[in-house]
Amino acid sequence: MTTPLRTRPTVIQRLAYVVGRPLPPQMQDWVRNDILGPGGVRRYLLRWNVPVIPLLLLFLLIPGRDCKNNGVTLKGDAPP
């Protein structure tokens, strides 16, 4: 007995989809509706931003004053 093909993602597949993983080809209609349907722009931007946010948060760990001083020192334009 064969199982019917899924047309909606499971919770795990949906979480993977949000962080950028593709879904199987049989869910193409669901993806199209997700992107083009009501609220699609918000979800599309969320899908793009979720993987990037942790990388951007790492920049908060770098002290601004130290980066500026190091950049000026490396450039050679340190004030007298």
C-alpha positions in Angstrom: 0.0 0.0 0.0 1.4 3.4 -0.9 1.1 6.5 1.2 -0.3 9.6 -0.4 2.2 12.4 -1.2 2.1 15.2 1.4 1.0 18.6 0.1 1.6 20.5 3.3 4.9 20.5 5.3 5.3 18.9 8.7 6.4 21.2 11.6 10.0 20.2 11.2 9.9 20.8 7.4 8.2 24.2 8.0 10.9 25.2 10.5 13.6 24.1 8.0 11.8 26.1 5.3 11.8 29.2 7.4 15.6 29.1 7.8 16.1 28.6 4.1 15.9 24.9 3.3 13.9 23.9 0.2 10.8 21.7 0.5 10.2 18.6 -1.7 8.8 19.2 -5.2 5.4 17.9 -4.4 4.9 20.9 -2.0 5.5 23.4 -4.8 1.9 24.6 -4.8 2.0 25.1 -1.0 5.3 27.2 -1.4 3.7 29.2 -4.2 0.7 30.0 -2.1 2.9 30.8 0.9 4.9 33.4 -1.1 2.1 34.8 -3.3 -0.9 34.4 -0.9 -2.1 36.9 1.8 0.8 37.9 4.0 3.3 36.4 1.6 5.6 39.4 1.5 5.9 39.4 5.3 6.7 35.6 5.4 9.1 35.9 2.5 11.1 38.7 4.3 10.9 36.7 7.5 12.3 33.6 5.7 15.2 35.7 4.5 15.9 37.5 7.8 15.8 34.5 10.2 19.1 33.0 9.1 20.8 36.4 8.9 19.8 37.8 12.4 22.2 35.6 14.4 25.1 36.7 12.2 24.2 40.3 12.7 23.8 39.9 16.4 27.5 38.7 16.6 28.5 42.3 15.6 27.0 43.5 18.9 29.7 41.6 20.7 32.4 43.7 19.1 33.1 46.9 21.1 32.7 49.9 18.8 35.4 52.1 20.3 38.0 49.3 20.0 37.1 48.6 16.3 37.3 52.3 15.5 40.7 52.6 17.2 42.1 49.5 15.5 40.8 50.6 12.1 42.5 53.9 12.4 45.7 52.3 13.6 45.8 49.9 10.7 45.0 52.6 8.2 47.9 54.8 9.5 45.9 58.0 10.1 46.1 58.0 13.9 45.7 61.5 15.4 48.8 63.0 17.0 
